[in-house]
Amino acid sequence: MRQILVADADGPLRAAIGHAVDEAGYAWTGVSDAIECWQQLRSNPPDLLIVDLFLPGTNGYALTEALRAEPRTSELPIIMISGRTEQVYQRISVDLGIAWYCQKPIDRHRLMARVTEIFAAPSRITDRVTTSQV
């Protein structure tokens, strides 16, 4: 079963994403800050990371850069979630190879459709970033 790590300080949002993941038939683990995220990534690397851009303890981009530098996680697909709408965040996402920059509020059906796409064709999907305001 595919494993998804959801890293967001917002407990209700994390739980809502987790519920959608459950309904789609995937397993998930939720963490609320960078320390927990790193612990989980090192002990049990997931098949996909869904992370808030402004995760307490770091930001999603710094986390992504660190993951790309480690052989074990260099190819990990990442969905970045954020309430920020400025184009600069989308450009940074493209540069870092993030699979999808998803603007809040999140539509769980669209999120899970994107997760399914990523799992179906990771090399094709992670080479492009699309943005959605849902």
CORLIN-V926579 format. One record per residue. N is the residue number from 1. SS is DSSP state (hx for helix, st for strand, lp for the rest). OMEGA is omega in degrees with one decimal (999 if undefined). NEAR is the number of other ideal C-beta (glycine too) atoms within 8 Angstrom. Layout:
n:N ss:SS omega:OMEGA near:NEAR
n:N ss:SS omega:OMEGA near:NEAR
This chain:
n:1 ss:lp omega:178.4 near:5
n:2 ss:lp omega:-177.7 near:8
n:3 ss:st omega:179.7 near:12
n:4 ss:st omega:174.3 near:15
n:5 ss:st omega:179.0 near:16
n:6 ss:st omega:-176.8 near:14
n:7 ss:st omega:180.0 near:15
n:8 ss:lp omega:-179.5 near:14
n:9 ss:lp omega:-179.1 near:8
n:10 ss:lp omega:-176.5 near:7
n:11 ss:hx omega:178.7 near:7
n:12 ss:hx omega:177.6 near:6
n:13 ss:hx omega:177.9 near:10
n:14 ss:hx omega:179.9 near:12
n:15 ss:hx omega:179.2 near:9
n:16 ss:hx omega:176.7 near:10
n:17 ss:hx omega:178.6 near:16
n:18 ss:hx omega:178.2 near:11
n:19 ss:hx omega:177.7 near:9
n:20 ss:hx omega:177.8 near:12
n:21 ss:hx omega:176.6 near:14
n:22 ss:hx omega:-178.2 near:9
n:23 ss:hx omega:179.1 near:7
n:24 ss:lp omega:176.3 near:9
n:25 ss:lp omega:177.5 near:5
n:26 ss:lp omega:174.4 near:11
n:27 ss:st omega:179.5 near:8
n:28 ss:st omega:173.0 near:12
n:29 ss:st omega:179.2 near:11
n:30 ss:st omega:176.2 near:12
n:31 ss:st omega:-173.2 near:11
n:32 ss:lp omega:-179.6 near:10
n:33 ss:lp omega:-175.4 near:11
n:34 ss:hx omega:-179.4 near:11
n:35 ss:hx omega:178.0 near:7
n:36 ss:hx omega:-179.8 near:10
n:37 ss:hx omega:179.1 near:15
n:38 ss:hx omega:178.5 near:8
n:39 ss:hx omega:-179.5 near:9
n:40 ss:hx omega:179.8 near:12
n:41 ss:hx omega:-179.5 near:13
n:42 ss:hx omega:-176.0 near:6
n:43 ss:hx omega:-175.9 near:5
n:44 ss:lp omega:-177.0 near:7
n:45 ss:lp omega:-179.5 near:7
n:46 ss:lp omega:174.3 near:12
n:47 ss:lp omega:-178.7 near:7
n:48 ss:st omega:175.4 near:15
n:49 ss:st omega:170.3 near:13
n:50 ss:st omega:-171.7 near:13
n:51 ss:st omega:175.5 near:17
n:52 ss:st omega:179.4 near:12
n:53 ss:lp omega:-177.3 near:12
n:54 ss:lp omega:177.5 near:7
n:55 ss:lp omega:179.0 near:16
n:56 ss:lp omega:178.8 near:7
n:57 ss:lp omega:176.5 near:7
n:58 ss:lp omega:169.6 near:7
n:59 ss:lp omega:-175.7 near:8
n:60 ss:hx omega:-179.7 near:14
n:61 ss:hx omega:176.5 near:10
n:62 ss:hx omega:177.3 near:8
n:63 ss:hx omega:178.9 near:13
n:64 ss:hx omega:179.2 near:14
n:65 ss:hx omega:178.9 near:9
n:66 ss:hx omega:178.9 near:8
n:67 ss:hx omega:179.6 near:13
n:68 ss:hx omega:-178.7 near:10
n:69 ss:hx omega:-179.2 near:6
n:70 ss:lp omega:-178.0 near:8
n:71 ss:lp omega:-176.5 near:4
n:72 ss:lp omega:-176.5 near:5
n:73 ss:lp omega:-174.4 near:10
n:74 ss:lp omega:-178.7 near:9
n:75 ss:lp omega:-177.1 near:6
n:76 ss:lp omega:175.3 near:10
n:77 ss:st omega:-177.6 near:12
n:78 ss:st omega:169.3 near:13
n:79 ss:st omega:179.0 near:16
n:80 ss:st omega:177.2 near:15
n:81 ss:st omega:-176.9 near:12
n:82 ss:st omega:172.7 near:13
n:83 ss:lp omega:-178.1 near:5
n:84 ss:lp omega:-176.9 near:7
n:85 ss:lp omega:-176.9 near:6
n:86 ss:lp omega:-178.0 near:6
n:87 ss:hx omega:-178.2 near:5
n:88 ss:hx omega:179.7 near:6
n:89 ss:hx omega:177.5 near:12
n:90 ss:hx omega:178.4 near:11
n:91 ss:hx omega:177.6 near:8
n:92 ss:hx omega:178.6 near:9
n:93 ss:hx omega:177.4 near:12
n:94 ss:hx omega:-178.3 near:10
n:95 ss:hx omega:-177.9 near:6
n:96 ss:hx omega:178.9 near:10
n:97 ss:lp omega:177.7 near:9
n:98 ss:lp omega:-174.5 near:13
n:99 ss:lp omega:-179.4 near:12
n:100 ss:st omega:172.9 near:13
n:101 ss:st omega:-173.7 near:12
n:102 ss:st omega:-179.5 near:14
n:103 ss:st omega:175.9 near:12
n:104 ss:lp omega:2.4 near:8
n:105 ss:lp omega:-173.1 near:4
n:106 ss:lp omega:171.8 near:12
n:107 ss:lp omega:-172.9 near:8
n:108 ss:hx omega:179.6 near:10
n:109 ss:hx omega:177.9 near:7
n:110 ss:hx omega:177.0 near:10
n:111 ss:hx omega:-177.0 near:15
n:112 ss:hx omega:173.6 near:12
n:113 ss:hx omega:178.7 near:8
n:114 ss:hx omega:177.1 near:12
n:115 ss:hx omega:179.4 near:14
n:116 ss:hx omega:176.3 near:9
n:117 ss:hx omega:-178.4 near:9
n:118 ss:hx omega:179.8 near:15
n:119 ss:hx omega:-179.1 near:9
n:120 ss:hx omega:-175.6 near:6
n:121 ss:lp omega:-173.0 near:7
n:122 ss:hx omega:-176.7 near:10
n:123 ss:hx omega:179.8 near:6
n:124 ss:hx omega:-175.6 near:7
n:125 ss:hx omega:-176.0 near:13
n:126 ss:lp omega:177.0 near:12
n:127 ss:lp omega:178.2 near:6
n:128 ss:lp omega:177.5 near:7
n:129 ss:lp omega:172.3 near:10
n:130 ss:st omega:-177.8 near:6
n:131 ss:st omega:178.3 near:10
n:132 ss:st omega:170.0 near:9
n:133 ss:st omega:-176.3 near:5
n:134 ss:lp omega:999 near:9
